[in-house]
Amino acid sequence: MAFTDHHKRCMLEIYFRNTEKINGQ
């Protein structure tokens, strides 16, 4: 299960965006 750095970065961006939305409410 080796992911590329680009894939990890995309996943992290989506994760942080979701947390920002939750915290923003």
C-alpha positions, -999 to 999 in steps of 0.1 A, spaced: 0 0 0 25 26 -12 10 60 -20 28 87 -39 36 120 -21 12 138 -44 -16 114 -34 -8 119 3 -8 157 -2 -42 156 -19 -57 134 9 -43 158 36 -57 188 18 -91 173 16 -89 162 53 -78 196 65 -105 213 44 -132 191 60 -119 199 95 -119 236 86 -155 234 75 -165 216 107 -146 241 129 -161 270 109 -196 260 118 
